[in-house]
Amino acid sequence: MKTKERLFWETYNGKRIININYAGLNSSTPQDEKEALDFADIVHEFIMNAGKDLLIFVDVTDSYASSATTKKLKENLKEEKPLIAKEAVIGINKAKSILLKGLNLFSKVEICAFETEKEAKDWLTKN
């Protein structure tokens, strides 16, 4: 996995956004789960060192998170919460919408789901 393609800063509508690409990651096998957990750690460190009032865009299209990966994401998000101004996600299906509700409830961060990248990034960059 090339981290620079999956985690980077970008400018959209004149505002800086952290772009996190979980698309296609699948943690159904032990090797894949290790890769997903390692990436979650990399993302967490990036966010914890990125400053405050962060705008975050996440793509989870065609991804699958094991219970261990879900637990890690919840723990990380709870620590990241004070740094996040807004977070938007695309690629949510019905199963993932249940996970998203759980993440929102557990972390007290409102992560909004959108159909398209444009809709998500427009929402992130609105005042």
N, C-alpha and C positions, 0 to 999 in steps of 0.2 A: 504494500500500500504506500502510495506517495502522499505523505502528510501535506505537503505544500499544495496539492490539488484538492485536498479535503478540508483544509483549515487555513483561512486567510482573511486579511482585511480587504475590503473593497469600498469604493465610494459610490454612493447612489443618491441622486438628487442632492448632491453636495454634502451628504452626511456619511460618516464612517460606519460601516456595518461589519460585524464578524460573521463570516460565512462558514458554516459547519455542514459538511456533506457526509451524512451517514448512508446515503443512497446505495443500495446493493449490499450493504454489510449484513451478514447473516451469522448469528452466534449459535447455530444449532449443533455444531460439532465442537469438540474441545479446542481444536486449533483455531477455528473461526471465532469461538468465544474469547480466546486469549487475545486475538487480534482486535476484537471489539472492545474488550476491557482496556487494552493498552491504548487504543485510540481515545477512549473516554478519559483516561488519565492525562493524555497529551492535551485534550480539549480543556480539561479542568485547569491544568497549569497555565495554559494560554489565557483563559478567562480571568483567573486569579491575578494575573500580572498585567492585565490590559487596561486597568483604570476603573472609572465609575461611569454610571449612566450609559451603560453599554446597550447597543442595538444589536440583536442577534437574529440571524436567519439560519434555519435548520431545514435540511432536506432529508427526509426519511423514506423516500420512495423505494419500494421493493426491498426493504430491510426487515430484519427479524431480530428481536432482542430476547435473549434467554432471561430467566429469572435473576441470575447473577448479574447480568448486564443491566437489567432494569433496576435492581437494588443499587448498583454503583451509580447509575444516572441520578437516582433520587437523592442519594447521599451528596453527590457533587452539586446538584442543583440547590440543595438546601444551603450549602456554603456560598454558592455563587449569587444567591438571591440579592444581597445588598448591593451588588455591583450592576445589576441588570435593570435598565429602564424599560425595555420592551423586548419581547421575544416572539418570533413568528415561525411557523413550521408549515411545510407542505409535504404531501405524500401520505396523508393520514387516511387509513381505511377504518372500517367499523371496529376491528380489534384494536387498532392503535388508538382510536378515539377513547376507548376505555382506559388505556394506559395513560393517555394525555390527561384525562380527568383526574386520575390518581396522582400523577406528577404535580398537577396544579394544586390539588388539595393538600398533598404532603408538603410541598415546598412553599406554598403560599405565593408562588410566582404565577402570574397569568400568562400562559403561553397560548397564543391565538393561532388557530389552524386556518389555512387558506387553500384554495384550489390551485392557484398559480403563483409562480415566483414573483411576477410583477405585482399582483395584488398584495402579497406579503410584504414586499419591499416598499411599496407605496404606503402601506399602513405604518410600517416601521419609521418612515421618514416624515410622516405628517406630524405637525406640532401638536 
